[in-house]
Amino acid sequence: MYGLIGKMKAVSGQRDALITILIEGIADMPGCLSYIVAYDSTDADAIWITEVWDNKNSHHESLSLANVQEAISRAKPLIAGFGERFETEPIGGHGLVASG
Amino acid sequence: MYGLIGKMKAVSGQRDALITILIEGIADMPGCLSYIVAYDSTDADAIWITEVWDNKNSHHESLSLANVQEAISRAKPLIAGFGERFETEPIGGHGLVASG
């Protein structure tokens, strides 16, 4: 499996709008086993996205999906920047669910 | 929802043993919606654990469950330390599944 843990900063006041776009955009992505969008508890503009994919290629190909492309173009103006980013290799646990 | 993203360092050479204990220990935890254990891709001793709970209290109470207590006592000798830790408030996404 292939995993990403990443922090995104929204334009001030746009965090909820950005999260809505992100959650709508991720429906039915082949190979996506988990994709969770969260507030950072200490920064009112920050978002954490944690992702698990069956492999790195599925993540790469997801970026070309029509709904993802559309979400990216709508999200871009609401993104102020990016923070920490960690690549992982998930081994197991609870909440790994096939999608798309 | 309540979320945690945390890095753990295993005693050298004990990462797989530690992950096995962690994954076994998390079965049937009430209120747990996601609990994924992953290798760090750049540090051979590091583990990332990403968790989502229905609320903070469920996470707190999980630490008293018999299987979790047993896992903690078996895991302790294999843990060298802890790294980054981020508290989150998950909003939605894919892979949020009731357990326990």
Backbone of each chain as ProteinMPNN parsed JSONL, in Angstrom:
{"seq_chain_A": "MYGLIGKMKAVSGQRDALITILIEGIADMPGCLSYIVAYDSTDADAIWITEVWDNKNSHHESLSLANVQEAISRAKPLIAGFGERFETEPIGGHGLVASG", "coords_chain_A": {"N_chain_A": [[0.839, -1.189, 0.0], [0.277, 2.351, -0.358], [0.833, 5.442, 1.178], [-0.116, 8.751, 2.206], [0.423, 11.555, 4.269], [-0.579, 14.706, 4.837], [-0.365, 18.278, 5.201], [-2.366, 21.084, 4.617], [-2.804, 24.514, 3.914], [-5.487, 26.677, 4.133], [-6.743, 29.526, 2.373], [-7.411, 32.315, 4.408], [-10.368, 31.933, 6.258], [-11.539, 30.276, 4.41], [-11.474, 27.605, 4.904], [-13.56, 25.69, 5.419], [-14.976, 25.726, 2.997], [-13.008, 24.788, 1.269], [-12.584, 22.21, 2.295], [-15.063, 21.035, 1.77], [-15.016, 20.916, -1.041], [-12.832, 19.187, -1.385], [-13.772, 16.796, -0.196], [-16.014, 16.219, -1.752], [-14.735, 15.805, -4.162], [-13.427, 13.378, -4.09], [-14.874, 11.094, -4.511], [-15.337, 7.725, -5.546], [-12.654, 6.861, -6.403], [-10.495, 4.818, -8.045], [-8.663, 2.293, -6.387], [-8.31, 3.708, -4.098], [-8.133, 3.458, -0.652], [-8.514, 4.715, 1.725], [-9.321, 8.013, 2.653], [-9.141, 10.771, 4.301], [-10.301, 13.807, 5.53], [-9.439, 16.476, 7.594], [-9.81, 18.989, 10.164], [-7.02, 20.844, 11.388], [-6.301, 20.896, 14.82], [-5.219, 23.074, 16.07], [-4.753, 25.21, 14.407], [-6.579, 27.471, 12.708], [-6.764, 27.693, 9.984], [-5.752, 25.434, 8.867], [-5.562, 22.165, 7.367], [-5.605, 18.643, 7.552], [-4.815, 15.933, 5.492], [-5.195, 12.558, 5.154], [-4.187, 9.726, 3.447], [-4.707, 6.513, 1.941], [-3.653, 4.227, -0.441], [-3.964, 1.494, -2.802], [-1.665, 1.161, -4.278], [1.17, 3.153, -5.363], [0.846, 3.987, -7.963], [-1.939, 4.061, -8.394], [-2.621, 6.282, -6.876], [-1.267, 8.244, -8.359], [-2.597, 8.055, -10.829], [-5.126, 8.861, -10.08], [-5.08, 11.568, -10.089], [-5.666, 12.335, -12.618], [-8.332, 11.839, -13.003], [-11.642, 12.851, -13.967], [-13.416, 14.002, -12.045], [-11.644, 14.576, -10.015], [-9.813, 16.305, -11.222], [-11.538, 18.411, -11.688], [-12.178, 19.113, -9.08], [-9.656, 19.912, -8.184], [-9.23, 22.218, -9.711], [-11.226, 23.866, -8.737], [-10.477, 24.016, -6.089], [-7.968, 25.189, -5.976], [-7.844, 28.151, -5.871], [-8.465, 28.488, -3.221], [-6.453, 27.553, -1.677], [-3.783, 28.317, 0.374], [-1.273, 27.38, 0.841], [1.139, 24.73, 1.565], [1.949, 22.392, 4.175], [3.62, 20.222, 6.384], [4.563, 17.041, 4.984], [4.296, 13.64, 4.655], [5.396, 10.582, 3.432], [4.139, 7.295, 3.418], [4.057, 3.717, 4.074], [1.453, 1.959, 4.344], [0.516, -0.742, 6.509], [-1.547, -2.155, 7.766], [-4.643, -2.404, 9.629], [-7.602, -0.724, 10.75], [-10.373, 0.322, 8.761], [-9.716, 0.346, 6.088], [-10.852, 0.468, 2.956], [-12.159, -0.597, -0.081], [-12.72, 1.474, -2.93], [-14.387, 2.986, -5.706]], "CA_chain_A": [[0.0, 0.0, 0.0], [0.978, 3.631, -0.436], [0.124, 6.395, 2.011], [0.31, 10.144, 2.325], [-0.096, 12.384, 5.361], [-0.152, 16.036, 4.411], [-1.04, 19.451, 5.764], [-2.678, 22.111, 3.635], [-3.297, 25.742, 4.542], [-6.513, 27.36, 3.34], [-6.873, 30.981, 2.443], [-8.127, 32.618, 5.652], [-11.825, 31.929, 6.178], [-12.007, 29.396, 3.335], [-11.187, 26.199, 5.212], [-14.729, 24.816, 5.237], [-15.264, 25.631, 1.554], [-11.973, 23.926, 0.685], [-12.842, 20.83, 2.724], [-16.229, 20.542, 1.02], [-14.554, 20.571, -2.398], [-11.969, 18.002, -1.299], [-14.556, 15.592, 0.097], [-16.827, 15.925, -2.943], [-13.895, 15.431, -5.3], [-12.723, 12.1, -3.941], [-15.77, 9.944, -4.686], [-15.059, 6.735, -6.583], [-11.294, 6.864, -6.944], [-10.007, 3.433, -8.034], [-7.458, 2.018, -5.615], [-8.279, 4.502, -2.854], [-8.604, 2.647, 0.478], [-8.877, 5.643, 2.81], [-9.011, 9.418, 2.321], [-9.839, 11.463, 5.385], [-9.993, 15.234, 5.579], [-9.632, 16.884, 8.99], [-9.27, 20.239, 10.688], [-5.972, 20.865, 12.391], [-6.951, 21.359, 16.049], [-4.558, 24.248, 16.652], [-4.583, 26.254, 13.388], [-7.923, 27.619, 12.134], [-6.711, 27.656, 8.515], [-5.017, 24.245, 8.412], [-6.273, 20.919, 7.073], [-4.797, 17.438, 7.369], [-5.372, 14.913, 4.611], [-4.485, 11.282, 5.276], [-4.606, 8.903, 2.306], [-4.133, 5.185, 1.709], [-3.925, 3.702, -1.789], [-3.431, 0.132, -2.963], [-0.273, 1.35, -4.685], [1.511, 4.543, -5.699], [0.339, 4.297, -9.295], [-3.351, 4.448, -8.277], [-2.635, 7.694, -6.454], [-0.844, 9.066, -9.501], [-3.655, 8.074, -11.855], [-6.315, 9.569, -9.572], [-4.952, 12.999, -10.386], [-6.205, 12.557, -13.962], [-9.778, 11.588, -13.054], [-12.383, 14.08, -14.268], [-13.93, 14.658, -10.832], [-10.501, 15.079, -9.246], [-9.346, 17.487, -11.962], [-12.492, 19.491, -11.47], [-12.007, 19.541, -7.691], [-8.38, 20.639, -8.07], [-9.342, 23.574, -10.276], [-12.056, 24.665, -7.833], [-9.803, 24.155, -4.798], [-6.712, 25.962, -6.078], [-7.89, 29.534, -5.356], [-8.708, 28.488, -1.776], [-5.268, 26.993, -1.019], [-2.733, 29.313, 0.623], [0.03, 26.726, 0.829], [1.22, 23.375, 2.092], [2.833, 22.225, 5.32], [4.316, 18.946, 6.45], [4.107, 15.976, 4.083], [4.992, 12.397, 4.97], [5.029, 9.404, 2.641], [4.141, 6.102, 4.253], [3.686, 2.43, 3.48], [0.52, 1.359, 5.318], [0.617, -2.193, 6.661], [-2.865, -2.704, 8.091], [-5.418, -1.676, 10.623], [-9.059, -0.661, 10.598], [-10.852, 1.428, 7.947], [-9.2, 0.269, 4.724], [-12.073, 0.08, 2.25], [-12.059, -0.365, -1.528], [-13.577, 2.539, -3.474], [-14.238, 3.265, -7.136]], "C_chain_A": [[0.88, 1.247, 0.0], [0.177, 4.662, 0.349], [0.727, 7.783, 1.984], [-0.359, 10.772, 3.539], [0.359, 13.796, 5.035], [-1.001, 17.138, 5.011], [-1.197, 20.503, 4.672], [-3.173, 23.334, 4.398], [-4.307, 26.39, 3.603], [-6.305, 28.862, 3.414], [-7.774, 31.293, 3.642], [-9.641, 32.68, 5.435], [-12.395, 30.967, 5.16], [-11.81, 27.916, 3.651], [-12.379, 25.288, 4.975], [-15.067, 24.641, 3.755], [-14.268, 24.696, 0.879], [-12.226, 22.461, 1.04], [-14.032, 20.245, 1.964], [-15.826, 20.11, -0.386], [-13.726, 19.291, -2.365], [-12.794, 16.731, -1.102], [-15.434, 15.215, -1.093], [-15.969, 15.327, -4.065], [-13.344, 14.028, -5.25], [-13.626, 10.885, -4.105], [-15.246, 9.022, -5.788], [-13.683, 6.88, -7.228], [-10.747, 5.439, -6.881], [-8.705, 3.29, -7.243], [-7.345, 2.811, -4.33], [-8.903, 3.691, -1.724], [-8.994, 3.493, 1.683], [-8.471, 7.043, 2.371], [-9.822, 10.262, 3.283], [-9.338, 12.904, 5.486], [-10.37, 15.751, 6.964], [-9.163, 18.314, 9.21], [-7.996, 19.941, 11.461], [-6.577, 21.483, 13.652], [-6.364, 22.649, 16.59], [-4.404, 25.408, 15.674], [-5.88, 26.346, 12.586], [-7.936, 27.613, 10.605], [-6.135, 26.342, 7.985], [-5.896, 23.003, 8.336], [-5.243, 19.795, 7.016], [-5.537, 16.486, 6.444], [-4.535, 13.656, 4.783], [-5.07, 10.325, 4.238], [-3.948, 7.535, 2.359], [-4.603, 4.704, 0.339], [-3.382, 2.283, -1.888], [-1.991, 0.166, -3.457], [-0.075, 2.794, -5.161], [0.92, 4.945, -7.046], [-1.138, 4.713, -9.249], [-3.469, 5.891, -7.81], [-2.304, 8.597, -7.63], [-1.965, 9.183, -10.536], [-4.898, 8.827, -11.387], [-6.274, 11.039, -9.952], [-5.463, 13.342, -11.783], [-7.708, 12.33, -14.058], [-10.533, 12.905, -13.218], [-12.856, 14.777, -12.993], [-12.797, 15.235, -9.983], [-9.935, 16.336, -9.91], [-10.247, 18.684, -11.693], [-12.364, 20.025, -10.047], [-10.722, 20.353, -7.523], [-8.538, 22.067, -8.589], [-10.215, 24.461, -9.392], [-11.331, 24.953, -6.51], [-8.639, 25.14, -4.854], [-6.804, 27.378, -5.518], [-8.069, 29.607, -3.839], [-7.509, 27.964, -0.982], [-4.197, 28.073, -0.882], [-1.347, 28.676, 0.579], [-0.041, 25.339, 1.428], [2.196, 23.33, 3.256], [3.55, 20.892, 5.26], [3.715, 17.934, 5.464], [4.955, 14.738, 4.361], [4.476, 11.293, 4.052], [5.122, 8.178, 3.538], [3.857, 4.852, 3.417], [2.762, 1.733, 4.481], [0.6, -0.166, 5.299], [-0.748, -2.813, 6.958], [-3.558, -1.842, 9.106], [-6.894, -1.751, 10.323], [-9.421, 0.533, 9.724], [-10.224, 1.491, 6.564], [-10.287, -0.352, 3.857], [-11.915, 0.384, 0.765], [-13.09, 0.667, -1.97], [-13.365, 2.587, -4.977], [-14.072, 2.019, -7.972]], "O_chain_A": [[2.068, 1.192, 0.318], [-1.042, 4.741, 0.195], [1.926, 7.959, 1.768], [-1.541, 10.553, 3.803], [1.559, 14.058, 4.965], [-2.187, 16.96, 5.289], [-0.27, 20.768, 3.907], [-3.873, 23.209, 5.403], [-4.02, 26.622, 2.429], [-5.766, 29.39, 4.386], [-8.778, 30.615, 3.864], [-10.128, 33.383, 4.549], [-13.615, 30.845, 5.048], [-11.96, 27.067, 2.772], [-12.226, 24.217, 4.387], [-15.402, 23.542, 3.314], [-14.643, 23.902, 0.015], [-12.097, 21.579, 0.191], [-14.0, 19.082, 1.561], [-16.25, 19.057, -0.862], [-13.896, 18.413, -3.212], [-12.551, 15.716, -1.755], [-15.583, 14.035, -1.41], [-16.419, 14.46, -4.815], [-12.841, 13.525, -6.255], [-13.191, 9.759, -3.864], [-14.774, 9.482, -6.827], [-13.567, 7.006, -8.447], [-10.552, 4.901, -5.791], [-7.771, 4.073, -7.415], [-6.405, 2.623, -3.558], [-10.06, 3.281, -1.815], [-9.723, 3.031, 2.561], [-7.405, 7.234, 1.787], [-11.026, 10.447, 3.111], [-8.137, 13.173, 5.521], [-11.472, 15.502, 7.452], [-8.248, 18.793, 8.541], [-7.895, 18.905, 12.119], [-7.288, 22.484, 13.568], [-6.95, 23.262, 17.482], [-3.966, 26.488, 16.071], [-6.238, 25.412, 11.869], [-9.003, 27.535, 9.997], [-6.041, 26.16, 6.771], [-6.83, 22.818, 9.117], [-4.143, 19.977, 6.495], [-6.738, 16.262, 6.596], [-3.32, 13.675, 4.586], [-6.285, 10.138, 4.16], [-2.793, 7.401, 2.762], [-5.788, 4.766, 0.011], [-2.461, 1.908, -1.162], [-1.187, -0.695, -3.1], [-1.035, 3.545, -5.334], [0.54, 6.098, -7.248], [-1.547, 5.615, -9.979], [-4.32, 6.637, -8.294], [-2.982, 9.597, -7.867], [-2.243, 10.266, -11.05], [-5.64, 9.37, -12.205], [-7.315, 11.677, -10.117], [-5.669, 14.515, -12.096], [-8.301, 12.605, -15.1], [-10.128, 13.938, -12.685], [-12.721, 15.993, -12.863], [-12.968, 16.256, -9.316], [-9.618, 17.313, -9.232], [-9.784, 19.808, -11.498], [-12.431, 21.233, -9.822], [-10.702, 21.356, -6.81], [-8.038, 23.013, -7.979], [-9.983, 25.667, -9.301], [-11.542, 25.996, -5.891], [-8.365, 25.84, -3.879], [-5.925, 27.782, -4.757], [-7.851, 30.658, -3.237], [-7.546, 27.935, 0.248], [-3.758, 28.664, -1.869], [-0.358, 29.358, 0.311], [-1.115, 24.833, 1.754], [3.143, 24.114, 3.325], [4.032, 20.483, 4.204], [2.523, 17.972, 5.158], [6.184, 14.79, 4.305], [3.268, 11.098, 3.916], [6.063, 8.037, 4.319], [3.479, 4.919, 2.248], [3.226, 1.006, 5.359], [0.73, -0.792, 4.247], [-1.062, -3.889, 6.448], [-3.142, -0.724, 9.408], [-7.377, -2.711, 9.722], [-8.872, 1.622, 9.895], [-10.196, 2.549, 5.935], [-10.609, -1.532, 3.993], [-11.572, 1.507, 0.396], [-14.199, 0.716, -1.44], [-12.282, 2.264, -5.466], [-13.936, 2.108, -9.192]]}, "seq_chain_B": "MYGLIGKMKAVSGQRDALITILIEGIADMPGCLSYIVAYDSTDADAIWITEVWDNKNSHHESLSLANVQEAISRAKPLIAGFGERFETEPIGGHGLVASG", "coords_chain_B": {"N_chain_B": [[-15.868, 14.417, 15.298], [-12.773, 12.898, 16.363], [-9.307, 13.033, 15.931], [-6.045, 11.576, 15.538], [-2.669, 11.887, 14.57], [0.276, 10.306, 14.526], [3.769, 9.697, 15.174], [5.86, 6.964, 15.793], [8.757, 5.505, 17.171], [10.408, 2.521, 16.661], [12.308, 0.174, 18.595], [15.44, -0.641, 17.234], [15.18, -2.824, 14.512], [12.854, -3.971, 15.399], [10.513, -3.098, 14.278], [8.55, -4.43, 12.645], [7.574, -6.379, 14.409], [6.479, -4.748, 16.371], [4.477, -3.432, 14.918], [2.787, -5.58, 14.305], [1.793, -6.215, 16.852], [0.428, -3.834, 17.424], [-1.578, -3.804, 15.426], [-2.982, -6.151, 15.972], [-3.933, -5.462, 18.474], [-5.953, -3.61, 18.199], [-8.461, -4.497, 17.547], [-12.004, -4.335, 17.458], [-12.662, -1.844, 18.896], [-14.74, 0.264, 20.552], [-16.265, 3.039, 18.971], [-14.132, 3.597, 17.358], [-13.233, 4.716, 14.225], [-11.359, 4.644, 12.25], [-8.127, 3.29, 12.001], [-4.988, 3.189, 11.259], [-1.947, 1.657, 10.55], [1.34, 2.311, 9.622], [4.453, 1.969, 7.806], [7.034, 4.422, 8.054], [8.301, 5.966, 5.165], [10.92, 6.741, 4.935], [12.445, 6.193, 7.143], [13.702, 3.488, 8.693], [13.014, 2.559, 11.173], [10.724, 3.802, 11.943], [7.228, 4.423, 12.53], [3.991, 5.325, 11.442], [0.932, 6.222, 12.881], [-2.388, 6.642, 12.217], [-5.425, 7.856, 13.353], [-8.977, 7.809, 13.734], [-11.7, 8.753, 15.67], [-15.053, 8.552, 17.007], [-15.465, 10.402, 19.02], [-13.48, 12.26, 21.436], [-13.589, 11.077, 23.896], [-14.123, 8.359, 23.421], [-11.666, 7.538, 22.385], [-10.094, 7.923, 24.677], [-11.291, 6.096, 26.461], [-10.715, 3.72, 25.167], [-8.178, 3.088, 25.892], [-8.383, 1.698, 28.196], [-9.401, -0.764, 27.561], [-9.318, -4.351, 27.633], [-7.913, -5.803, 25.61], [-6.423, -3.772, 24.484], [-4.913, -2.81, 26.631], [-3.379, -5.082, 27.032], [-1.986, -5.19, 24.632], [-0.523, -2.8, 24.836], [1.202, -3.389, 26.948], [2.713, -5.424, 25.85], [3.821, -4.088, 23.707], [5.379, -2.011, 24.722], [8.196, -2.633, 25.418], [9.259, -2.61, 22.892], [9.212, -0.097, 21.882], [11.028, 2.724, 21.05], [10.717, 5.426, 21.176], [8.885, 8.533, 20.612], [7.65, 10.554, 17.897], [6.618, 13.225, 15.853], [3.349, 14.564, 16.635], [0.041, 15.09, 15.972], [-3.031, 16.579, 16.65], [-6.317, 16.23, 15.423], [-9.452, 17.228, 13.883], [-11.447, 15.325, 12.345], [-13.427, 15.677, 9.401], [-14.681, 14.442, 7.22], [-14.821, 12.093, 4.439], [-13.392, 9.194, 2.918], [-13.516, 5.84, 4.111], [-14.223, 5.754, 6.763], [-15.31, 3.868, 9.282], [-17.492, 2.138, 11.364], [-16.566, 0.373, 14.333], [-16.351, -2.299, 16.692]], "CA_chain_B": [[-14.897, 13.322, 15.334], [-11.49, 13.211, 16.982], [-8.264, 12.344, 15.187], [-4.64, 11.651, 15.932], [-1.638, 11.484, 13.613], [1.459, 10.264, 15.385], [4.927, 8.91, 14.75], [6.453, 6.163, 16.853], [10.029, 4.895, 16.761], [10.616, 1.194, 17.225], [13.664, -0.306, 18.861], [15.996, -1.069, 15.951], [14.91, -4.198, 14.116], [11.609, -4.468, 16.014], [9.361, -2.396, 13.715], [7.486, -5.348, 12.217], [6.981, -6.994, 15.609], [5.667, -3.72, 17.013], [3.282, -3.212, 14.083], [1.895, -6.73, 14.486], [1.117, -6.045, 18.145], [-0.508, -2.707, 17.312], [-2.734, -4.16, 14.596], [-3.765, -7.142, 16.726], [-4.499, -4.883, 19.679], [-6.984, -2.598, 17.962], [-9.733, -5.085, 17.112], [-13.226, -4.092, 18.247], [-12.597, -0.713, 19.827], [-15.946, 1.068, 20.346], [-16.06, 4.431, 18.582], [-12.995, 3.746, 16.445], [-13.708, 4.774, 12.839], [-10.21, 4.355, 11.393], [-6.871, 3.139, 12.766], [-4.112, 2.638, 10.226], [-0.55, 1.59, 10.967], [2.136, 2.389, 8.393], [5.876, 2.296, 7.819], [7.549, 5.655, 7.48], [9.018, 5.555, 3.954], [12.305, 7.2, 4.914], [13.121, 5.827, 8.393], [13.439, 2.047, 8.825], [12.522, 2.254, 12.516], [9.594, 4.676, 12.284], [5.854, 3.996, 12.257], [2.941, 6.339, 11.559], [-0.397, 5.729, 13.247], [-3.43, 7.652, 12.003], [-6.622, 7.377, 14.049], [-10.199, 8.616, 13.793], [-12.665, 8.287, 16.666], [-16.29, 9.343, 16.978], [-15.188, 11.548, 19.88], [-12.242, 12.129, 22.195], [-13.809, 10.181, 25.021], [-13.96, 6.97, 22.958], [-10.227, 7.27, 22.352], [-9.625, 7.82, 26.064], [-11.779, 4.844, 27.054], [-10.092, 2.564, 24.507], [-6.917, 2.765, 26.571], [-8.697, 0.797, 29.318], [-9.894, -2.059, 27.074], [-8.394, -5.436, 27.988], [-7.002, -6.132, 24.502], [-5.521, -2.643, 24.283], [-3.975, -2.869, 27.751], [-2.456, -6.203, 26.805], [-1.114, -4.775, 23.525], [0.397, -1.771, 25.332], [2.261, -3.985, 27.773], [3.609, -6.178, 24.961], [4.488, -3.158, 22.781], [6.278, -1.065, 25.415], [9.639, -2.897, 25.288], [9.679, -2.463, 21.492], [9.099, 1.325, 21.519], [12.212, 3.511, 21.422], [10.32, 6.808, 21.444], [7.795, 9.09, 19.819], [8.012, 11.712, 17.077], [5.554, 14.215, 15.686], [1.995, 14.175, 17.04], [-0.905, 16.127, 15.591], [-4.443, 16.33, 16.959], [-7.163, 16.748, 14.35], [-10.895, 17.062, 13.983], [-11.844, 14.848, 11.02], [-14.71, 16.176, 8.915], [-15.304, 13.436, 6.365], [-13.953, 11.448, 3.475], [-13.628, 7.786, 2.608], [-12.814, 4.91, 4.989], [-14.646, 5.917, 8.16], [-16.095, 2.651, 9.439], [-17.717, 1.805, 12.771], [-15.89, -0.836, 14.82], [-16.528, -2.609, 18.111]], "C_chain_B": [[-13.596, 13.826, 15.95], [-10.407, 12.397, 16.274], [-6.887, 12.541, 15.769], [-3.771, 11.178, 14.779], [-0.344, 11.474, 14.412], [2.531, 9.338, 14.859], [5.525, 8.217, 15.968], [7.763, 5.583, 16.317], [10.172, 3.553, 17.463], [12.082, 1.017, 17.617], [14.19, -0.92, 17.562], [15.721, -2.546, 15.677], [13.582, -4.744, 14.613], [10.361, -3.828, 15.396], [8.233, -3.337, 13.317], [6.798, -6.002, 13.412], [6.056, -6.002, 16.302], [4.375, -3.477, 16.234], [2.29, -4.361, 14.253], [1.112, -6.605, 15.791], [0.063, -4.943, 18.052], [-1.762, -3.104, 16.546], [-3.611, -5.192, 15.306], [-4.544, -6.489, 17.862], [-5.71, -4.002, 19.465], [-8.317, -3.177, 17.515], [-10.861, -4.655, 18.048], [-13.073, -3.015, 19.31], [-13.817, 0.164, 19.575], [-15.61, 2.523, 20.011], [-14.89, 4.661, 17.659], [-13.484, 3.664, 14.997], [-12.584, 4.504, 11.837], [-8.978, 4.268, 12.284], [-5.901, 2.425, 11.841], [-2.662, 2.769, 10.665], [0.315, 1.461, 9.714], [3.618, 2.513, 8.706], [6.057, 3.763, 7.447], [8.433, 5.254, 6.293], [10.495, 5.909, 3.983], [13.102, 6.795, 6.159], [12.738, 4.389, 8.735], [12.939, 1.648, 10.207], [11.221, 2.988, 12.854], [8.266, 4.15, 11.757], [4.955, 5.228, 12.352], [1.631, 5.648, 11.924], [-1.377, 6.875, 13.036], [-4.746, 7.074, 12.512], [-7.776, 8.35, 13.865], [-11.162, 7.941, 14.761], [-13.928, 9.132, 16.562], [-16.177, 10.557, 17.905], [-13.967, 11.238, 20.749], [-12.4, 11.132, 23.347], [-13.661, 8.705, 24.621], [-12.482, 6.601, 22.879], [-9.698, 7.045, 23.763], [-10.035, 6.467, 26.674], [-11.13, 3.619, 26.431], [-8.833, 2.125, 25.247], [-7.128, 1.844, 27.772], [-9.188, -0.574, 28.865], [-8.847, -3.141, 27.328], [-7.412, -5.733, 26.853], [-6.0, -5.006, 24.253], [-4.473, -2.602, 25.406], [-2.916, -3.946, 27.53], [-1.47, -5.84, 25.691], [-0.094, -3.749, 24.008], [1.537, -2.416, 26.119], [3.226, -4.81, 26.921], [4.426, -5.232, 24.082], [5.585, -2.351, 23.466], [7.761, -1.364, 25.233], [10.166, -2.684, 23.867], [9.643, -1.007, 21.023], [10.33, 2.074, 22.008], [11.833, 4.946, 21.743], [9.204, 7.248, 20.518], [8.291, 10.306, 19.051], [6.871, 12.706, 17.025], [4.207, 13.665, 16.15], [1.08, 15.349, 16.749], [-2.308, 15.688, 15.984], [-5.287, 16.953, 15.869], [-8.64, 16.595, 14.714], [-11.388, 16.627, 12.595], [-13.263, 15.306, 10.669], [-15.417, 15.145, 8.039], [-14.291, 12.827, 5.426], [-14.358, 10.004, 3.274], [-12.856, 6.925, 3.603], [-13.098, 5.123, 6.465], [-15.688, 4.841, 8.447], [-16.258, 2.332, 10.926], [-17.072, 0.468, 13.118], [-16.284, -1.057, 16.265], [-17.928, -2.341, 18.614]], "O_chain_B": [[-13.361, 15.031, 16.04], [-10.581, 11.2, 16.045], [-6.604, 13.551, 16.414], [-4.089, 10.201, 14.1], [0.086, 12.51, 14.917], [2.253, 8.338, 14.196], [5.673, 8.816, 17.033], [7.855, 5.216, 15.146], [10.073, 3.457, 18.686], [12.974, 1.637, 17.039], [13.465, -1.637, 16.873], [15.998, -3.405, 16.513], [13.219, -5.873, 14.281], [9.263, -3.992, 15.927], [7.071, -3.068, 13.623], [5.577, -6.158, 13.421], [4.976, -6.371, 16.764], [3.306, -3.333, 16.826], [1.083, -4.132, 14.336], [-0.092, -6.861, 15.826], [-1.055, -5.1, 18.542], [-2.876, -2.783, 16.96], [-4.838, -5.115, 15.248], [-5.662, -6.896, 18.178], [-6.421, -3.674, 20.415], [-9.217, -2.426, 17.139], [-10.694, -4.616, 19.268], [-13.329, -3.256, 20.489], [-13.934, 0.754, 18.501], [-14.787, 3.155, 20.674], [-14.663, 5.786, 17.214], [-14.078, 2.664, 14.593], [-12.856, 4.168, 10.684], [-8.804, 5.068, 13.204], [-5.978, 1.21, 11.66], [-2.211, 3.833, 11.089], [0.062, 0.616, 8.855], [4.003, 3.082, 9.728], [5.316, 4.29, 6.617], [9.221, 4.315, 6.397], [11.256, 5.429, 3.142], [14.309, 7.03, 6.22], [11.578, 4.107, 9.032], [12.487, 0.519, 10.397], [10.677, 2.807, 13.943], [8.19, 3.526, 10.699], [5.134, 6.07, 13.232], [1.272, 4.622, 11.346], [-1.215, 7.951, 13.611], [-5.134, 5.961, 12.157], [-7.58, 9.565, 13.843], [-11.407, 6.736, 14.689], [-13.893, 10.27, 16.096], [-16.728, 11.618, 17.61], [-13.487, 10.105, 20.79], [-11.454, 10.437, 23.716], [-13.137, 7.9, 25.392], [-12.087, 5.498, 23.256], [-8.95, 6.1, 24.016], [-9.23, 5.791, 27.314], [-11.003, 2.586, 27.089], [-8.467, 0.95, 25.234], [-6.172, 1.277, 28.301], [-9.376, -1.462, 29.697], [-7.645, -2.887, 27.251], [-6.217, -5.898, 27.096], [-4.862, -5.259, 23.858], [-3.289, -2.385, 25.148], [-1.732, -3.75, 27.802], [-0.279, -6.137, 25.782], [1.076, -3.817, 23.632], [2.697, -2.033, 25.97], [4.415, -4.89, 27.228], [5.574, -5.522, 23.747], [6.607, -2.044, 22.852], [8.529, -0.452, 24.925], [11.376, -2.59, 23.66], [10.009, -0.719, 19.883], [10.646, 2.073, 23.198], [12.537, 5.619, 22.496], [8.654, 6.458, 19.751], [9.216, 10.997, 19.478], [6.236, 12.992, 18.04], [3.953, 12.463, 16.071], [1.31, 16.464, 17.219], [-2.724, 14.568, 15.689], [-5.016, 18.071, 15.43], [-9.012, 15.942, 15.689], [-11.71, 17.475, 11.762], [-14.162, 15.321, 11.509], [-16.637, 15.001, 8.12], [-13.083, 13.005, 5.576], [-15.522, 9.641, 3.44], [-11.701, 7.213, 3.917], [-12.309, 4.722, 7.32], [-16.804, 4.889, 7.93], [-15.272, 2.265, 11.66], [-17.038, -0.45, 12.299], [-16.528, -0.095, 16.992], [-18.213, -2.559, 19.791]]}, "name": "protein", "num_of_chains": 2, "seq": "MYGLIGKMKAVSGQRDALITILIEGIADMPGCLSYIVAYDSTDADAIWITEVWDNKNSHHESLSLANVQEAISRAKPLIAGFGERFETEPIGGHGLVASGMYGLIGKMKAVSGQRDALITILIEGIADMPGCLSYIVAYDSTDADAIWITEVWDNKNSHHESLSLANVQEAISRAKPLIAGFGERFETEPIGGHGLVASG"}
